[in-house]
């Protein structure tokens, strides 16, 4: 079981705008152990969620570009960069799904829903999801995957930047 989140009654609703991704995840997957359910009647503003998604995606984009430069084009280093960043990319897609009203708690379903909402190609998503399972996808040709991956993250940044409810 995860470490309990301890907040005062008035602190939680006042913090939703500061931590919409984190609290959204907690609200969807929490288990109440004792007392009233602190999440009853509480919701996260869509604009707060959009802004947090934008920050997360643009940060991922900057780190991906920086990481690629640091690989100096070495194929094995590029492969490690892509494999290491694949779980964060999946999380980005799940947050885009949440932004678009998807409430599924199933990781794969939510990841694919976010990809479809933003028109990220299924083949790329499949390749990146495979990297989350060690040994599932060879990383012998990472330069083949990197340009599409970078383009998809750039596309996500534009998609979320222009998103309107």
C-alpha positions in Angstrom: 0.0 0.0 0.0 1.2 3.5 -0.8 2.2 6.0 1.8 -1.0 7.8 3.0 -1.5 11.4 1.8 -2.1 13.5 4.9 -3.8 16.9 4.4 -6.0 19.2 6.4 -9.6 19.4 5.2 -9.2 22.8 3.7 -5.7 22.2 2.3 -6.7 19.6 -0.3 -9.3 21.5 -2.3 -7.1 24.6 -2.3 -4.2 22.6 -3.7 -6.0 21.0 -6.6 -4.9 23.7 -9.0 -1.2 23.2 -8.0 -1.2 19.4 -8.4 -3.9 18.5 -10.9 -2.1 15.5 -12.4 -1.0 14.1 -9.1 -4.2 14.6 -7.3 -6.2 13.4 -10.3 -4.3 10.1 -10.2 -4.8 9.8 -6.5 -8.5 10.5 -6.8 -8.9 7.8 -9.4 -6.9 5.2 -7.6 -7.3 5.9 -3.9 -8.4 3.5 -1.2 -10.1 5.1 1.8 -8.9 3.4 5.0 -10.9 5.4 7.6 -13.2 8.4 7.8 -15.0 10.4 5.2 -14.0 10.3 1.6 -12.1 13.5 1.0 -12.7 13.3 -2.8 -16.5 13.4 -2.6 -17.7 16.5 -4.5 -14.2 17.5 -5.5 -13.1 18.0 -9.1 -10.1 19.3 -10.9 -10.6 22.3 -13.3 -10.0 21.3 -16.9 -7.7 24.4 -17.5 -5.6 23.4 -14.5 -5.2 19.9 -15.9 -4.5 21.3 -19.4 -1.8 23.6 -18.0 -0.2 20.8 -16.1 -0.2 18.5 -19.2 1.4 21.3 -21.2 4.1 21.7 -18.6 4.7 17.9 -18.4 4.8 17.5 -22.2 7.1 20.5 -22.9 9.4 19.4 -20.2 9.6 15.9 -21.7 10.2 17.4 -25.1 13.1 19.5 -23.8 14.7 16.5 -21.9 14.3 14.3 -25.0 16.1 16.8 -27.2 18.8 17.4 -24.6 19.2 13.6 -24.1 19.5 13.1 -27.8 22.3 15.7 -28.1 24.1 14.0 -25.2 24.0 10.6 -27.0 26.2 12.1 -29.7 24.2 9.9 -32.1 25.5 6.7 -30.7 22.8 4.1 -31.6 23.0 2.2 -28.3 22.8 5.4 -26.3 19.8 6.6 -28.4 18.2 3.2 -27.6 18.7 3.6 -23.9 17.3 7.2 -24.1 14.2 6.0 -25.8 13.7 3.0 -23.5 14.3 5.1 -20.4 11.8 7.8 -21.5 9.1 5.5 -22.8 7.2 5.1 -19.5 7.0 8.9 -19.2 5.6 9.1 -22.7 2.9 6.7 -21.8 2.1 8.8 -18.8 1.8 11.9 -21.0 -0.7 10.0 -23.2 -2.7 9.0 -20.2 -2.9 12.6 -19.0 -4.0 13.7 -22.4 -6.7 11.0 -22.2 -7.8 12.5 -18.8 -7.8 15.9 -20.3 -10.2 14.6 -22.9 -12.6 13.1 -20.4 -11.4 9.5 -20.3 -11.8 8.1 -16.8 -10.5 4.6 -17.3 -8.1 3.3 -14.6 -6.7 0.7 -17.0 -3.2 1.9 -18.0 -3.2 0.5 -21.6 -6.7 1.6 -22.4 -6.0 5.1 -21.1 -2.7 5.3 -22.9 -4.2 4.3 -26.2 -7.2 6.7 -25.7 -4.8 9.6 -25.2 -2.9 8.6 -28.3 -6.1 8.5 -30.3 -7.3 11.8 -29.0 -4.1 13.5 -30.1 -3.7 11.5 -33.3 -0.5 9.8 -32.3 0.2 6.9 -34.7 -0.6 3.4 -33.2 2.6 1.9 -34.6 4.7 4.3 -32.6 2.7 3.9 -29.5 3.0 0.1 -29.8 6.8 0.4 -30.2 7.1 2.6 -27.2 4.8 0.5 -25.1 6.9 -2.5 -26.0 9.9 -0.8 -24.6 8.3 -0.8 -21.1 8.7 -4.6 -21.1 12.4 -5.4 -21.0 13.5 -7.4 -24.0 10.2 -7.0 -25.8 11.6 -4.8 -28.6 15.1 -4.8 -29.9 16.8 -1.5 -29.7 19.3 -2.3 -32.5 17.8 0.4 -34.8 16.9 3.3 -32.4 17.6 6.0 -35.0 14.6 4.6 -36.9 12.3 5.2 -34.0 13.7 8.5 -32.6 12.5 10.9 -35.3 8.9 9.7 -35.1 9.1 9.7 -31.3 10.4 13.3 -31.3 7.7 14.3 -33.8 5.0 12.7 -31.7 6.1 14.6 -28.6 6.3 17.9 -30.5 2.8 17.1 -31.9 1.5 16.5 -28.3 2.9 19.8 -27.2 1.0 21.6 -30.0 -2.1 19.6 -29.4 -2.3 20.4 -25.6 -1.2 24.0 -26.2 -4.2 24.6 -28.4 -6.6 22.3 -26.5 -10.0 23.8 -25.6 -12.8 22.2 -23.7 
